[in-house]
């Protein structure tokens, strides 16, 4: 596909997996980052899975799931608040030929049961707004501000939405700043989502640098016991190339090994 054929003013067509997956994004709006790549690969869906990309932006997590595991996924839905991003997700769905397995819904996750039945997904994946309303890095445009800051929903509301639509014993995956891990774990437990796997994400190996992100997989009404995985390094060293683990996330054939 010639990306120039689908680009328009204000929109770029970017690719993943050696050009096999195409993704339209607003040039000056919210653009996905490594957070979404990691979240999409952290917990491969089981055969027959029904997956929800919660707060999906341009739909990149849903797209990656279908690229990696299309044969074993029954369906993927993407719920996005902002109409402009939901529109891009719909276009991305069609452009990559996933209309038979993917659905995009524009709506507010605080009213999630208006869009999906309770306990209707076997897995929910979420890259939520990281920053509280008056904190975090500044954004020059409203789309990025809403996507990155908790102006239309709190962490409590995001977790409550995930808990409402995931099946009993279903999986919920979150990527979140490492500094907010305590709040995330407490909030998950409050909604009967029991953390089962946790991985810390570092920029690169360093004896003193703190973790940047955490990936958490929780199970609704799951039992006790959590597996803490080895650290994941995005880069092999400071100012270096991607680590081998990160390179696998972008490999068109291998995928990320956790």
C-alpha contacts under 8 A as a table, 3 or more apart, distances in Angstrom:
res1	aa1	res2	aa2	distance
2	X	5	X	5.58
2	X	6	X	7.56
3	X	6	X	5.57
3	X	7	X	6.40
3	X	13	X	5.68
3	X	14	X	7.69
4	X	7	X	5.25
4	X	13	X	7.58
6	X	13	X	6.89
7	X	11	X	5.76
7	X	12	X	5.46
7	X	13	X	5.81
7	X	24	X	7.65
8	X	11	X	5.34
8	X	12	X	7.15
10	X	26	X	5.71
10	X	27	X	5.33
10	X	28	X	7.05
11	X	24	X	6.45
11	X	25	X	5.49
11	X	26	X	4.44
11	X	27	X	5.26
12	X	24	X	5.59
12	X	25	X	5.40
12	X	26	X	6.26
12	X	27	X	5.90
13	X	22	X	6.49
13	X	23	X	5.53
13	X	24	X	4.44
13	X	25	X	6.46
14	X	22	X	5.78
14	X	23	X	5.17
14	X	24	X	6.21
14	X	25	X	7.39
15	X	18	X	7.18
15	X	19	X	5.00
15	X	20	X	7.00
15	X	21	X	5.48
15	X	22	X	4.50
15	X	23	X	5.93
16	X	19	X	5.44
16	X	20	X	6.39
16	X	21	X	5.12
16	X	22	X	6.52
16	X	23	X	7.90
16	X	250	X	6.75
16	X	252	X	7.89
17	X	20	X	5.46
17	X	21	X	6.18
17	X	250	X	5.47
17	X	251	X	5.66
17	X	252	X	4.20
17	X	253	X	7.98
18	X	21	X	7.81
18	X	250	X	7.95
18	X	251	X	7.44
18	X	252	X	6.16
19	X	22	X	6.79
20	X	252	X	7.51
21	X	63	X	7.83
21	X	67	X	7.39
21	X	96	X	6.61
22	X	92	X	7.02
22	X	95	X	7.36
22	X	96	X	6.57
23	X	58	X	7.68
23	X	60	X	7.13
23	X	92	X	5.68
24	X	58	X	7.31
24	X	88	X	6.25
24	X	89	X	7.94
24	X	91	X	7.64
24	X	92	X	6.24
25	X	29	X	7.71
25	X	30	X	7.64
25	X	31	X	6.23
25	X	58	X	6.70
25	X	88	X	6.90
26	X	29	X	4.98
26	X	30	X	6.70
26	X	31	X	6.94
27	X	31	X	7.67
28	X	141	X	7.25
29	X	141	X	6.22
29	X	142	X	7.65
29	X	143	X	5.47
29	X	144	X	5.49
30	X	57	X	7.85
30	X	143	X	5.76
30	X	144	X	4.25
30	X	147	X	6.83
31	X	144	X	7.74
32	X	35	X	7.60
32	X	36	X	6.43
32	X	57	X	7.92
32	X	58	X	7.99
32	X	60	X	7.40
33	X	36	X	5.92
33	X	37	X	7.02
34	X	37	X	4.96
34	X	38	X	6.18
35	X	38	X	5.34
35	X	39	X	6.21
35	X	127	X	7.18
35	X	175	X	6.69
36	X	39	X	5.08
36	X	40	X	6.07
36	X	60	X	7.24
36	X	61	X	6.11
36	X	127	X	6.37
36	X	175	X	7.84
37	X	40	X	5.38
37	X	41	X	6.54
37	X	61	X	7.03
37	X	64	X	7.84
37	X	249	X	7.08
38	X	41	X	5.36
38	X	42	X	6.05
38	X	175	X	7.85
38	X	215	X	7.98
38	X	249	X	7.45
39	X	42	X	5.31
39	X	43	X	7.81
39	X	61	X	7.49
39	X	125	X	7.07
39	X	126	X	7.46
39	X	127	X	7.12
39	X	173	X	7.05
39	X	174	X	6.82
39	X	175	X	5.83
39	X	215	X	6.88
40	X	43	X	7.29
40	X	44	X	7.87
40	X	61	X	5.22
40	X	62	X	7.73
40	X	64	X	6.46
40	X	65	X	6.30
40	X	125	X	7.25
41	X	44	X	6.26
41	X	65	X	7.66
41	X	249	X	7.11
41	X	255	X	7.41
41	X	256	X	5.99
42	X	173	X	7.79
42	X	215	X	7.35
42	X	256	X	7.72
42	X	258	X	6.53
43	X	173	X	7.32
43	X	217	X	7.30
44	X	65	X	7.90
44	X	69	X	7.68
45	X	49	X	5.86
45	X	51	X	7.73
45	X	69	X	7.41
45	X	72	X	7.70
45	X	73	X	6.98
45	X	123	X	7.18
46	X	49	X	5.48
46	X	72	X	6.96
46	X	73	X	7.44
47	X	72	X	4.47
47	X	73	X	6.04
47	X	74	X	7.86
48	X	72	X	5.55
48	X	73	X	5.13
48	X	74	X	4.98
49	X	72	X	6.99
49	X	73	X	4.87
49	X	74	X	5.45
49	X	75	X	6.94
49	X	121	X	7.66
49	X	122	X	5.75
49	X	123	X	7.01
50	X	73	X	6.49
50	X	74	X	5.58
50	X	75	X	5.00
50	X	76	X	5.92
50	X	120	X	7.74
50	X	121	X	5.04
50	X	122	X	5.25
50	X	123	X	6.38
51	X	73	X	7.75
51	X	75	X	6.29
51	X	76	X	4.63
51	X	77	X	6.27
51	X	121	X	5.73
51	X	122	X	6.21
51	X	123	X	4.86
51	X	124	X	5.71
51	X	125	X	7.53
52	X	62	X	7.69
52	X	76	X	5.71
52	X	77	X	4.80
52	X	78	X	5.82
52	X	79	X	7.46
52	X	121	X	6.58
52	X	123	X	6.39
52	X	124	X	4.70
52	X	125	X	6.23
53	X	56	X	5.21
53	X	59	X	7.41
53	X	61	X	6.41
53	X	62	X	5.80
53	X	76	X	7.30
53	X	77	X	6.07
53	X	78	X	4.65
53	X	79	X	6.38
53	X	124	X	6.14
53	X	125	X	5.16
53	X	126	X	6.09
54	X	78	X	6.15
54	X	79	X	5.33
54	X	80	X	7.03
54	X	109	X	7.71
54	X	124	X	6.72
54	X	125	X	6.11
54	X	126	X	5.05
54	X	127	X	7.49
54	X	128	X	7.89
54	X	162	X	7.53
55	X	78	X	7.16
55	X	79	X	5.39
55	X	80	X	4.67
55	X	81	X	6.80
55	X	109	X	7.46
55	X	126	X	6.61
55	X	127	X	7.08
55	X	128	X	6.60
56	X	59	X	4.94
56	X	60	X	7.07
56	X	61	X	6.89
56	X	62	X	7.54
56	X	78	X	5.52
56	X	79	X	5.81
56	X	80	X	5.31
56	X	126	X	7.47
56	X	127	X	7.61
57	X	60	X	7.31
57	X	80	X	5.81
57	X	82	X	7.79
57	X	85	X	5.28
57	X	86	X	6.54
57	X	89	X	7.00
57	X	147	X	7.58
58	X	85	X	5.08
58	X	86	X	6.23
58	X	87	X	7.73
58	X	88	X	5.28
58	X	89	X	4.25
58	X	92	X	7.46
59	X	62	X	5.37
59	X	63	X	6.12
59	X	78	X	6.34
59	X	86	X	7.70
59	X	88	X	7.71
59	X	89	X	4.66
59	X	90	X	7.91
59	X	92	X	7.30
59	X	93	X	7.81
60	X	63	X	4.95
60	X	64	X	6.10
60	X	89	X	7.72
61	X	64	X	5.17
61	X	65	X	6.20
61	X	125	X	7.86
62	X	65	X	5.19
62	X	66	X	6.32
62	X	76	X	6.31
62	X	77	X	7.24
62	X	78	X	6.68
62	X	102	X	7.79
63	X	66	X	5.24
63	X	67	X	6.13
63	X	92	X	7.92
63	X	93	X	7.18
64	X	67	X	4.98
64	X	68	X	6.04
65	X	68	X	5.26
65	X	69	X	5.74
65	X	70	X	7.02
66	X	69	X	5.27
66	X	70	X	4.34
66	X	73	X	7.25
66	X	76	X	7.71
66	X	98	X	7.60
67	X	70	X	5.86
68	X	255	X	7.38
69	X	72	X	5.68
69	X	73	X	6.21
70	X	73	X	5.30
70	X	74	X	7.96
71	X	74	X	7.99
73	X	76	X	7.48
74	X	101	X	6.80
75	X	101	X	4.73
75	X	102	X	5.84
75	X	103	X	8.00
76	X	101	X	6.16
76	X	102	X	4.77
76	X	103	X	6.45
77	X	102	X	5.56
77	X	103	X	4.68
77	X	104	X	5.79
77	X	105	X	7.42
78	X	89	X	7.90
78	X	102	X	7.67
78	X	103	X	6.21
78	X	104	X	4.74
78	X	105	X	6.05
79	X	86	X	7.74
79	X	104	X	6.13
79	X	105	X	4.88
79	X	106	X	5.85
79	X	107	X	6.46
79	X	108	X	7.93
79	X	109	X	7.33
80	X	83	X	7.55
80	X	85	X	7.04
80	X	86	X	5.57
80	X	104	X	7.71
80	X	105	X	6.40
80	X	106	X	5.03
80	X	107	X	5.89
80	X	108	X	7.18
80	X	109	X	7.83
81	X	85	X	7.94
81	X	86	X	7.25
81	X	106	X	5.49
81	X	107	X	4.73
81	X	108	X	5.13
81	X	109	X	7.30
82	X	85	X	5.51
82	X	86	X	6.16
82	X	106	X	6.90
82	X	107	X	7.61
82	X	143	X	7.60
83	X	86	X	4.99
83	X	87	X	5.97
83	X	106	X	6.22
84	X	87	X	5.13
84	X	88	X	6.46
85	X	88	X	5.04
85	X	89	X	6.23
86	X	89	X	4.97
86	X	90	X	6.27
86	X	104	X	6.76
86	X	105	X	7.04
86	X	106	X	5.71
87	X	90	X	5.15
87	X	91	X	6.34
88	X	91	X	5.03
88	X	92	X	6.02
89	X	92	X	4.99
89	X	93	X	6.07
89	X	104	X	6.71
90	X	93	X	5.07
90	X	94	X	6.39
90	X	103	X	7.75
90	X	104	X	5.91
91	X	94	X	5.20
91	X	95	X	5.96
92	X	95	X	5.03
92	X	96	X	6.13
93	X	96	X	5.55
93	X	97	X	6.35
93	X	98	X	5.22
93	X	99	X	5.81
93	X	102	X	6.80
94	X	97	X	5.13
94	X	98	X	5.98
94	X	99	X	5.55
95	X	98	X	7.80
97	X	100	X	7.75
98	X	101	X	5.58
98	X	102	X	5.77
99	X	102	X	5.26
99	X	103	X	7.01
105	X	115	X	7.66
107	X	111	X	7.81
107	X	112	X	7.81
107	X	115	X	7.72
108	X	111	X	5.65
108	X	112	X	6.64
109	X	112	X	4.62
109	X	157	X	7.86
109	X	158	X	6.99
109	X	161	X	6.15
110	X	153	X	7.17
110	X	157	X	6.24
110	X	158	X	7.38
110	X	161	X	6.46
111	X	114	X	5.65
111	X	115	X	7.56
111	X	161	X	7.93
112	X	115	X	5.47
112	X	116	X	6.28
112	X	161	X	6.12
112	X	164	X	7.94
112	X	165	X	7.85
113	X	116	X	5.09
113	X	117	X	5.74
113	X	118	X	6.36
113	X	164	X	7.60
113	X	165	X	7.54
114	X	117	X	7.74
116	X	120	X	7.05
116	X	165	X	7.08
117	X	120	X	5.61
117	X	165	X	6.62
118	X	164	X	5.62
118	X	165	X	4.57
118	X	166	X	7.30
118	X	167	X	7.88
119	X	122	X	7.91
119	X	163	X	7.96
119	X	164	X	6.15
119	X	165	X	4.08
119	X	166	X	4.50
119	X	167	X	4.11
119	X	168	X	6.99
120	X	165	X	5.46
120	X	166	X	5.99
120	X	167	X	5.95
121	X	124	X	6.83
121	X	165	X	5.99
121	X	166	X	4.75
121	X	167	X	5.69
121	X	170	X	7.40
122	X	166	X	5.77
122	X	167	X	5.46
122	X	170	X	4.75
122	X	171	X	6.36
123	X	166	X	6.25
123	X	167	X	7.81
123	X	170	X	5.69
123	X	171	X	4.67
123	X	172	X	5.65
123	X	173	X	7.77
124	X	162	X	6.37
124	X	166	X	6.54
124	X	171	X	6.40
124	X	172	X	4.72
124	X	173	X	6.22
125	X	172	X	5.88
125	X	173	X	4.69
125	X	174	X	6.16
126	X	172	X	7.85
126	X	173	X	6.15
126	X	174	X	5.05
126	X	175	X	6.79
127	X	174	X	6.05
127	X	175	X	5.44
127	X	176	X	7.10
128	X	147	X	7.76
128	X	148	X	7.53
128	X	155	X	7.64
128	X	158	X	7.26
128	X	174	X	7.67
128	X	175	X	7.53
128	X	176	X	7.41
129	X	146	X	7.66
129	X	147	X	5.62
129	X	148	X	4.29
129	X	149	X	4.96
129	X	150	X	5.54
129	X	155	X	7.95
130	X	148	X	5.65
130	X	149	X	5.96
130	X	150	X	7.04
130	X	176	X	6.60
130	X	177	X	6.81
131	X	134	X	7.82
131	X	135	X	5.87
131	X	136	X	5.30
131	X	148	X	6.14
131	X	149	X	4.52
131	X	150	X	5.94
132	X	135	X	5.37
132	X	136	X	7.15
132	X	149	X	5.52
132	X	150	X	5.02
132	X	151	X	7.36
132	X	154	X	7.93
133	X	149	X	5.45
133	X	150	X	5.26
133	X	151	X	5.37
135	X	149	X	7.92
136	X	149	X	7.69
138	X	145	X	7.62
139	X	142	X	7.37
139	X	144	X	6.09
139	X	145	X	5.37
140	X	144	X	7.58
140	X	145	X	7.57
141	X	144	X	5.71
141	X	145	X	6.30
142	X	145	X	4.90
142	X	146	X	6.11
143	X	146	X	5.41
143	X	147	X	6.24
144	X	147	X	5.04
144	X	148	X	5.99
145	X	148	X	5.37
145	X	149	X	5.71
146	X	149	X	5.43
146	X	150	X	7.04
146	X	151	X	6.21
146	X	152	X	7.19
147	X	150	X	7.91
150	X	153	X	5.25
150	X	154	X	5.39
150	X	155	X	7.59
151	X	154	X	7.49
153	X	157	X	5.90
153	X	158	X	6.70
154	X	157	X	5.14
154	X	158	X	6.32
155	X	158	X	5.08
155	X	159	X	6.15
155	X	184	X	7.58
155	X	187	X	7.74
156	X	159	X	5.35
156	X	160	X	6.07
156	X	187	X	6.25
157	X	160	X	4.97
157	X	161	X	6.13
158	X	161	X	5.19
158	X	162	X	6.40
159	X	162	X	5.10
159	X	163	X	6.12
159	X	187	X	6.99
159	X	188	X	6.49
159	X	191	X	7.29
160	X	163	X	5.08
160	X	164	X	6.11
160	X	191	X	6.43
161	X	164	X	5.15
161	X	165	X	6.66
162	X	165	X	5.66
162	X	166	X	6.10
162	X	172	X	7.07
163	X	166	X	5.50
163	X	172	X	7.99
163	X	191	X	6.31
163	X	192	X	7.61
163	X	193	X	6.98
163	X	220	X	7.22
166	X	170	X	5.73
166	X	171	X	7.15
166	X	172	X	7.41
166	X	220	X	7.39
167	X	170	X	4.83
167	X	220	X	7.20
168	X	220	X	5.42
168	X	221	X	6.53
169	X	219	X	5.48
169	X	220	X	4.77
169	X	221	X	5.99
169	X	222	X	6.12
170	X	219	X	5.57
170	X	220	X	5.64
171	X	217	X	6.63
171	X	218	X	5.68
171	X	219	X	4.67
171	X	220	X	6.60
172	X	193	X	7.61
172	X	217	X	5.66
172	X	218	X	5.15
172	X	219	X	6.25
172	X	220	X	7.69
173	X	215	X	7.20
173	X	216	X	5.65
173	X	217	X	4.50
173	X	218	X	6.41
174	X	215	X	5.83
174	X	216	X	5.33
174	X	217	X	6.64
175	X	213	X	6.88
175	X	214	X	5.74
175	X	215	X	4.63
175	X	216	X	6.53
176	X	180	X	6.85
176	X	181	X	7.14
176	X	184	X	7.84
176	X	213	X	5.61
176	X	214	X	5.47
176	X	215	X	6.67
177	X	180	X	5.41
177	X	181	X	6.83
177	X	212	X	6.12
177	X	213	X	4.35
177	X	214	X	6.09
178	X	181	X	5.22
178	X	200	X	7.29
178	X	211	X	5.96
178	X	212	X	5.50
178	X	213	X	4.43
178	X	214	X	5.17
179	X	182	X	7.68
179	X	212	X	7.81
179	X	213	X	7.84
180	X	183	X	5.46
180	X	184	X	6.25
181	X	184	X	5.05
181	X	185	X	6.13
181	X	214	X	7.08
182	X	185	X	5.28
182	X	186	X	6.15
183	X	186	X	5.24
183	X	187	X	6.05
184	X	187	X	5.17
184	X	188	X	6.10
185	X	188	X	5.14
185	X	189	X	6.28
185	X	195	X	7.15
186	X	189	X	5.28
186	X	190	X	6.30
187	X	190	X	5.04
187	X	191	X	6.65
188	X	191	X	5.36
188	X	192	X	6.45
188	X	193	X	4.90
188	X	194	X	6.54
188	X	195	X	7.42
188	X	218	X	7.67
189	X	192	X	4.98
189	X	193	X	5.28
189	X	194	X	5.70
189	X	195	X	7.79
190	X	193	X	7.43
192	X	220	X	5.71
192	X	221	X	5.36
192	X	222	X	7.88
193	X	218	X	5.44
193	X	219	X	5.30
193	X	220	X	4.37
193	X	221	X	6.00
193	X	222	X	7.01
194	X	218	X	4.93
194	X	219	X	5.21
194	X	220	X	6.16
194	X	221	X	6.39
194	X	222	X	5.42
194	X	223	X	7.10
194	X	224	X	7.47
195	X	198	X	7.42
195	X	216	X	6.60
195	X	217	X	5.77
195	X	218	X	3.92
195	X	219	X	6.42
195	X	226	X	6.23
196	X	216	X	7.58
196	X	217	X	5.79
196	X	218	X	5.24
196	X	219	X	6.70
196	X	222	X	7.89
196	X	224	X	7.81
196	X	225	X	6.37
196	X	226	X	4.17
196	X	227	X	5.93
197	X	216	X	5.77
197	X	217	X	5.07
197	X	218	X	6.95
197	X	226	X	5.47
197	X	227	X	4.70
197	X	228	X	5.88
197	X	229	X	7.11
198	X	214	X	6.98
198	X	215	X	5.66
198	X	216	X	4.62
198	X	217	X	6.49
198	X	226	X	7.36
198	X	227	X	6.33
198	X	228	X	4.93
198	X	229	X	6.06
199	X	214	X	5.64
199	X	215	X	5.17
199	X	216	X	6.66
199	X	228	X	6.04
199	X	229	X	5.06
199	X	230	X	6.63
199	X	231	X	6.16
199	X	232	X	7.09
200	X	211	X	6.05
200	X	212	X	7.52
200	X	213	X	6.02
200	X	214	X	4.55
200	X	215	X	6.49
200	X	229	X	7.72
200	X	230	X	7.59
200	X	231	X	5.22
200	X	232	X	6.26
201	X	211	X	5.60
201	X	212	X	5.66
201	X	213	X	4.89
201	X	214	X	5.67
201	X	215	X	7.55
201	X	231	X	6.02
201	X	232	X	4.83
201	X	233	X	5.98
201	X	234	X	7.28
202	X	205	X	7.03
202	X	209	X	7.97
202	X	210	X	7.13
202	X	211	X	4.71
202	X	212	X	5.25
202	X	213	X	6.94
202	X	231	X	7.05
202	X	232	X	6.06
202	X	233	X	4.86
202	X	234	X	6.34
203	X	211	X	7.53
203	X	212	X	6.67
203	X	233	X	5.58
203	X	234	X	5.05
203	X	235	X	5.83
203	X	238	X	7.82
204	X	233	X	4.99
204	X	234	X	5.94
204	X	235	X	4.87
204	X	236	X	5.71
204	X	237	X	5.06
204	X	238	X	6.08
205	X	233	X	6.49
205	X	235	X	7.94
205	X	236	X	6.98
205	X	237	X	6.22
206	X	209	X	5.50
211	X	214	X	7.65
218	X	222	X	7.70
219	X	222	X	4.93
229	X	258	X	7.86
232	X	245	X	7.45
233	X	236	X	6.80
233	X	243	X	6.45
233	X	245	X	7.41
233	X	246	X	7.42
234	X	242	X	5.85
234	X	243	X	5.67
234	X	245	X	7.49
234	X	246	X	5.58
235	X	238	X	6.97
235	X	239	X	7.74
235	X	240	X	6.03
235	X	241	X	5.63
235	X	242	X	4.21
235	X	243	X	4.61
235	X	246	X	7.42
236	X	240	X	5.88
236	X	241	X	6.01
236	X	242	X	5.80
236	X	243	X	4.39
236	X	244	X	7.65
237	X	240	X	4.92
237	X	241	X	7.28
242	X	245	X	7.94
242	X	246	X	5.79
242	X	247	X	6.00
243	X	246	X	5.16
243	X	247	X	6.12
244	X	247	X	4.97
244	X	248	X	6.31
245	X	248	X	5.31
245	X	249	X	6.91
245	X	256	X	6.46
245	X	257	X	6.82
246	X	249	X	5.23
246	X	250	X	7.06
246	X	256	X	7.08
247	X	250	X	5.33
247	X	251	X	6.24
247	X	256	X	7.89
248	X	251	X	4.86
248	X	254	X	6.11
248	X	255	X	5.09
248	X	256	X	4.78
248	X	257	X	7.21
249	X	254	X	7.74
249	X	255	X	4.94
249	X	256	X	4.28
249	X	257	X	7.89
250	X	255	X	6.85
250	X	256	X	7.78
251	X	254	X	5.58
251	X	255	X	5.84
252	X	255	X	6.98
